[in-house]
Amino acid sequence: MIRSAVIPWLLCITGLAAAERPDLLRFTNGDQLHGSFIGIKEGPRAVWQRDDIGAPVDFKTERIRHIVLQGGRALKPLESLSNITLVNGDRIPGLITAVDGDRITLDTAFAGLLHIPRAQVAMLSPNPLGGRIYYHGPFSEDDWKMTSPAFPEGLPAEILADKEKEDSGDDDADTPPGRWVFSGSAWYWQHKNPGTALIHETGMSARAVLSFDIAWKKRLSLAIAFHADFAKTKDEDEEVKNKRKARAFANGDTSILPVLFGNSYVLQLTSNYLMLFRTSVDAEGNPSLERIQLSNNNLRLGETGRAKVELRSNRGNGGITLFVDDEFIAQWNENELINHDDPPLSGNGTGFGFVAQGSEAAIRISDIVVSEWNGMPDSARSLQMDDYDVVLMANGTDRYSGRIGRLDDDGKILFEGKHGNFKFPLDEVAEVRFATKQLASADDSPADNIVVHLKPIGTVSGSPVSGDGPMLGIINPIIGEMNLSMDAAVMLDFNASNHLIDDWDANF
């Protein structure tokens, strides 16, 4: 339940829903309803309230894909980024208060003290990346915009509304550009003609981490812009504008990247190679594009697959690092690799965006996180071992392999390493990856599994039991019965799946 200020909740729900953003319920067949999520009852069944219905109605959760709460805005976001990751993929936010050989204790704002078997914990993250989160989503379409070379200010409302014409498949000048489709907590692209950019105009600091999950069918071809300012190119005469509208965007075309993103860096990802560009728009509005050289630009991604992409950039020194699935892939330094002396650094903007560059290829982008970066060059995952725990310190440079012991009364982790024993203050540790051979195997999720997404970061899964107020009862397969406060919740996923194809939106 999510209306913590409602007492009694049923008498006040109609007036509260009018004042707040409505919740959104989306069924597995694509139908959707706006209204208010009231709770869970035996079945399990989700209880739903609408102003135009006299009494609450309920729906079998097996028919629901997800419920987005209050337009993706939490009533009370969690204040700390500290969290642990379980072997089943759950990311439980909370303060680590005890560690010993058998269990880890977590003090959470949404479920109180949790005692978790140590073998079920894959990672501790007391200070993940050492920075603040500026964006996490998408849980709503707000703050996003779609642009194209023909419509650099944004696709007109009549185009966004005219789905019938878009789906006609014609390639003439009257065919509007394709559109990204928002559903639940992801953006989807599946259109015959690429070239429409999905942009977020704010969020990136001078030192930033941009990470997101991507899934694709057929061959991947995607450009990712970061530190973009979306500077506009000079006005064109009508003849040039008409040619641009009529011209189809060729697969892998890079010429319009400055038009879409202004001054920016743009990383081009395909199934088998990667490339980094520097896009610029000068004071007269003239666009230009320059490739930043890389000795090895090979990438091995399947024709259909999914991956976790993470870009770390430092505007102070021009350093850019790419990780895929937590593994180091490539590193650039613009100051060293650009082909002219003392170039001005590009991409001073705070925006980021995506543009599909392949034809008839479906793409899904989700779990987008933009955070401040403390400069650490890699993650403990890149050094994860079968037999040893790996500790990565919050200073971004020091890392140790050995055995994690307990957390003492002074808040220090006891550590037995190859070259001696240490005590690491927990507030100086970025993350700990436990030896893979010590971890339990992840069990399959139950058929009625639900995933609760928390803001700014966190996921908790389990079988729904009940809920009759601002709380939701679930049975987590590792932790057991939990009574969750919904203040920080932004979405309930009722049919989450670990299968690549099955968890795509039904329309894709």
LINWORA-V264242 format. One line per field, one symbol per residue. psi: psi as a letter, one per 20 degrees, with the letter a starting at -180 (. if undefined). burial: # if it has 9 or more other C-alpha atoms within 8 Angstrom, else .. A space follows every 50 residues. Layout:
# LINWORA-V264242
psi: ???
burial: ???
This chain:
# LINWORA-V264242
psi: qimijooqhhhihghghhhrpqrppprhjiqqpqbpphaprqgqpppqpq hjphqqrqqphiipgrppplkjpqhnqqhqiprqprhjipooqrpoiqpa ihrpppoqiijbppopphiiohqpmhmoijaqphppbpiriqjqqprrhh miiqpqhhghimhghhjhjqjrhiorqrqqppodkqpqpnqhoripqoqo irhprhoqpoqqppqqqbppoppoqqlqikqqrqpqrhggghhhhhpqoq pjpihjghhhicorqopopahjrqqpqoqqoahijpqrppppqphokqpn qrhpaqqoppppqoihjjppppqpljppgqpqohhhiqkrplqpprljrj rrrqppjqpkppqpprlppprqpjjpharhhijpqhiqqpppqiiihpqq qcppcroaijkpppporhjrqroophijpgqppqphiiqqqpqqqqhkpq popqpiqqpprrppgrpkbjqppropighbpqoppjhjqiqpoilqqjpg hhjqqhi.
burial: ####.#..#..###..#....#######.#...########..####### .....#..###.############..##..#######..########### ..######.##..##################.########...#.####. ##.##...##.....#........#.####.#.################# #.##.############.############.##.......#..###.... ......###############.#########...###.#..#....#.#. ..#############..#######.#.#...####.##......###### #########.##############.#..##.#.##..#######.##.#. ########..#######......###.#########..#........### ##########################..#..###############...# ..#.....
